[in-house]
Amino acid sequence: MDSIYNNTFLNLLLTVVYATVAISFGSSVISLTTDPVVIQTDAVSENISFLNYIITPDVNNYAELRGSYQTYMQKAVLTPIGYHTIIFTEMALYGIDKSQTFLLKEKELSKLYDEQFKVFYLNEFKKIKIYP
Amino acid sequence: MLYLSKGEHMEQIYHNTFLVIVLSVLYAVASLNFGLSTYMLNGMPIVVEQDIAEMSYGLIHAGGFSAGPFICIDSTDRPEIWHLVLRHEYQHYMQTAVLTPVGCGIAYSFEQLVHGYENNWFEIEAYNAQFDDFVLDIFYWNSKEVLHVEWEW
């Protein structure tokens, strides 16, 4: 074990892998137990889901936000690494486009739902309900 | 079995309190496990000197033991074997860092079960390393300071 531990390259490699996995699982724990943190900004043109944040150009766009909320739940359950691995594997195995993968199709379908959900709206620093 | 419809797979799981608790606990353990390894691969061991028998209510009689980033050395042991125990436990520290605490725990227990303590691969490696000369920085918990330890036999 000394040879692995004291090998700079292997140590760095293990550190990056372990840190990424730790953040992935940690982010899932937060996502499983809390509502997503939504930030509205003009800096983005479409919704971005990152860890437990959803960055959106328009917090009143229900369909887009519901889609991002679906992604948030998927990443919470599968962990971010698991989520991306499943999408990548499906694309590689079936030779399909990313938008045709199971998780992305589920996201698109969720935009048609008409149920309210709660988010933490960081711009106003309060929890709000998003209505259809 | 979960009833799944309209592509609501994730909602079913995400809004199921029992499953969320189970997943949260599992994921928290996994996160802590890999997080500890990340620290141990780069950080110094935290060395605590304690009367191990007293601390463990008489359950553990050992010169030292290693648990995650902590190395505990028995304060009642002979001072001349302090460096030997530290080097032995530091080997376990490195094993845990590389394999992660859970991975190392499983592998160590398996070895213990199959080969017993004397022939446990992890112990053999630690015993072989304990007479090595070493240079090591440790965080010495008792005085809350970083110590630079250099030892030659």
Interface residues (C-beta under 8 A of the other chain):
Chain A: M1 D2 I4 Y5 N11 L14 T15 Y18 A19 V21 A22 I23 S24 F25 G26 S28 V29 L32 T33 Q70 M73 Q74 A76 V77 T79 K105 E106 L109 S110
Chain B: K6 G7 H9 M10 E11 I13 Y14 V20 L23 S24 Y27 A28 A30 S31 L32 N33 F34 G35 S37 T38 L41 N42 Q91 M94 Q95 A97 V98 T100 E125 A129
